[in-house]
Amino acid sequence: MNICFLMYPWDSIQSPENDTTVCLIHECVKRGHGVAVCAPANLTIRNSITNAFCTVINRMEKIPSNLKTFHKNATTREEMLPLAGFDAIFMRAEPPLDPLMLNFLDSVKDDVFIVNSLQGMRVANNKLYTAVFDDPNNEIIPVTHVSKNKEYLIRMIEESTADKMILKPLNGFGGSGVILIEKAAMGNINSLLDFYVNSNMGTSDYVILQEYIEGADKGDVRILMLNGIPIGAMKRVPGEKDHRSNVSAGGSVQKHKLTKQEKMLCAKIGPKLVQDGLYFVGIDVIGGMLVEVNVMSPGGVTYINKVYKVKIQEKIIDFLESKVLEKSAAFRRVTDLKRFVDEA
């Protein structure tokens, strides 16, 4: 099997031992699969065929078990390759989503199995996706407002029965720009909203205003979902000087056993994720409430592996192999049936 990982540049990876993508690539190489890496900016069209300037990982006689050593010792070569020639494309590009990247991939979506699907990426690449889950009584999703109207946002804060709320940019990721606001200290809210809404010269940005969930100061839970089913979870605890629990913001990781509420949440959203072709996602949960769905480059595999002594990447690549086999079998069946009709 040949797999193209559409991701950040291979040479730019600073901490391969903590990188989920490196972990997935390592598992593919261990199984003897061909692996190529391509940055979204390196997609191209040649003679009306979608190609990619790829960094191809050379076959290794001895594959190190340590991810850092694997990344350091792996040798590569540069090749321009047609994307339709791959068996699978694994989307691991960092947010925000580049719509032009998806336009390139539209030409091969029927030929190659893509994780996650292009349609799924289009509908779920931002923090508005949680609105697709029917939850009129806020059983799994906290009260959330999204707007670029400053007066409206201030009114929502004033009308809220909550003492605290979370404010964050719609296009942020990795915990960037997330702040806690308190109704008892509204003196700076105008300047804060001016900064968030009018941060771009000449344009305004959407922001998310979300009711604070009790216990959020103690961290959140990252749950990895594969084909609509949870395959691993960890609790992320904020650092001493930051309310954000993202590991990239200084948070730490602990073991976590899914609660009854969290299992119910996963069961409720799982079918919709699969329906939208969102096979591998990371969901962020606080107090059993869904805060965010991460579909572009969900991380956490290496951290969960360390605290539980497991190898989640094996399940992910098992799934990828099974879907490629299904696609190949379906193609052969149709080809054989067409040949039967042609010869009739």
Stockholm file with secondary structure:
# STOCKHOLM 1.0

chainA/1-344         MNICFLMYPWDSIQSPENDTTVCLIHECVKRGHGVAVCAPANLTIRNSITNAFCTVINRMEKIPSNLKTFHKNATTREEMLPLAGFDAIFMRAEPPLDPLMLNFLDSVKDDVFIVNSLQGMRVANNKLYTAVFDDPNNEIIPVTHVSKNKEYLIRMIEESTADKMILKPLNGFGGSGVILIEKAAMGNINSLLDFYVNSNMGTSDYVILQEYIEGADKGDVRILMLNGIPIGAMKRVPGEKDHRSNVSAGGSVQKHKLTKQEKMLCAKIGPKLVQDGLYFVGIDVIGGMLVEVNVMSPGGVTYINKVYKVKIQEKIIDFLESKVLEKSAAFRRVTDLKRFVDEA
#=GR chainA/1-344 SS CEEEEEESCGGGCSCGGGCHHHHHHHHHHHTTCEEEEECGGGEEEETTEEEEEEEEECCCSSCCSSHHHHHHHCCEEEEEEEGGGSSEEEEECCSSCCHHHHHHHTTTTTTSEEESCHHHHHHHSSTTGGGGSCCTTCSSSCCEEEESCHHHHHHHHHHCSCSEEEEEETTCCTTTTCEEEEGGGCTTHHHHHHHHHTCSTTCCCCEEEEECCTTGGGCEEEEEEETTEEEEEEEEECCTTCSCCCGGGTCEEEECCCCHHHHHHHHHHHHHHHHTTCCEEEEEEETTEEEEEECSSCCCHHHHHHHHTCCHHHHHHHHHHHHHHHHHHHHHHHHHHHHHHHTC
#=GC SS_cons         CEEEEEESCGGGCSCGGGCHHHHHHHHHHHTTCEEEEECGGGEEEETTEEEEEEEEECCCSSCCSSHHHHHHHCCEEEEEEEGGGSSEEEEECCSSCCHHHHHHHTTTTTTSEEESCHHHHHHHSSTTGGGGSCCTTCSSSCCEEEESCHHHHHHHHHHCSCSEEEEEETTCCTTTTCEEEEGGGCTTHHHHHHHHHTCSTTCCCCEEEEECCTTGGGCEEEEEEETTEEEEEEEEECCTTCSCCCGGGTCEEEECCCCHHHHHHHHHHHHHHHHTTCCEEEEEEETTEEEEEECSSCCCHHHHHHHHTCCHHHHHHHHHHHHHHHHHHHHHHHHHHHHHHHTC
//
